[in-house]
Amino acid sequence: MSHHYEVVLSCFLRDDTPGEVLDALRWHLGLADERPAGLDPEDHEYRMLAPDPESRQPGGDFAALRLQGRGFTADGPQEAWGLFSRNLWLDDMMGDLATLLDLIAPHVREPGHGGHVREEFDTEPHAITFRDGTYGPLTF
């Protein structure tokens, strides 16, 4: 019997995030129709973050990547790319999480919490953390 995991990603990306990375994320989120040319189809076989319209999660799956306000500084208003996704993954897919985090981690704006993984019937999530261009150990 398969296990299902709620996978949540929530982070801001740096201003210098390459367009190729943003395009790859848009494709993974289901926000772009075509797989970007530079995205290796062997490593990125399917859209890992696209919402499933038939998701059995309460409230369903969700995916967003948007430029949003982050407050004001002496230089004026600040903006950053906000990434948020909530999906239900089968245990067979969990090995692909590292591929996705490898894509995101070098571009995360602020170290710390970046989401979580939770087996659908567990009460305690396992945090995804980002620091120094990489991500913390995944335990689930």
N, C-alpha and C positions, 0 to 999 in steps of 0.2 A: 504494500500500500504506500502511496506517495504522501509525502509531507508537503505542506504549503507554507510559504514564508511571506510575511508582509515586508517589503523592502521600501524604505523611505529614504530619499536623498533630499537634503535641504542645505543649500550653501550659496554663497555669492562667488562669482568668478571675477578674476582680476580684469582690469581695463585692457590689458595687452593680450587677452586670450585670443589666439589666432582664429581667423574666420573659418579655417578648416575644422577646428574643434567645435565651434558653434554650429557649423553645418552638420557635423557628425551627431551632435546632441539633438539637433532638430529632427534628424532622421530617426534616431533611437526613440525620441519622444512621440513620434508619429506626426510631427508638425511639417514635414517635408516628404514629398512623394518619392523622390529619387535618392538612392544610396549615393553619397558623395564619392566621387571618383577615387580619392585618396584613401578611402576606408577599406581595409583588407576584408574581403568577404569571408575568409576562413576564420578570422578572429571575431568578426562582427557578423555572424550568420543571420541574425534576426534582430528585430527592433526590441531591445531589452526593456525600454521604458514606456512603450506605447500603451495607453489605457485599453484594457479589454472591456468592451461594452457589456459583456456578460459576466463581469467579475462578481464573485460572491462575497467580496468584502463589504461591510456596511458602508454605504455611501459610494461604493465603486472605486475604481482606479482614477488617478488624476495625474496630469503632466503639464508642466509649464516651464517656459524659459522666456523671461522678459526683462527688458531694461527697465529698472525701477529706481526711484529716488532713494537716496541713503542719507539725506540730511544736507546741511550746509556747512561750509568752511569759509575761511577768509577769501578763498578763490571762487566762491559761489556754490551753486547746487552740485551735489555729488550724485552720480548714478553708477549702478553696477548691474551686471547680468545676474538675475536671481534664478536659480534652478530649483525646482521642486517637483518631485514625482513620488507617487505612492502606488505600488503595484503588488499583485499577488504572484509569487514565483513558485514554480514546482521545485522540489529538491534537486531534480536533474539539471536545472538551470543555474544553481547556486555557484558552480564553478566559473560561470561567465561573469560573476560580479567583479572579480579581480580585473578582468579585461576592461570593464566599464570604469572602475575606480582608477586604473592606470591612465585612462584617457582624461579624467577629470582632475585628479589630484595635483598635477603640476600647475594648475591654473586657479586653484582655490584662493580666494582673496584673504581669508582670515583663518588662522589655525583654530582647531577645536572641533566641536560637534558638527557633523555633516549628515546626520540621519541615523537610521537604525535598521536592524534586521530582527524580526520576531517570528518565531514559529506561530502559526495562526491560533493555537490554543494555549500558548504560554502567556503568562502575565508580565514577564520581565523582558524588555527589549535588550538587544546587544548593540551598543553604540558603534557607529561608524565615525572615526575621527580622522581629521586631516592635519598634517604638520610637515613643514619643510618640503613641500612638493610631493609628499607621499601620503599614505594612509596607515592608520594603526592596525595592529593585528586584528583579524576578523575571527571572532569566536561565536559559533552558533551550533 
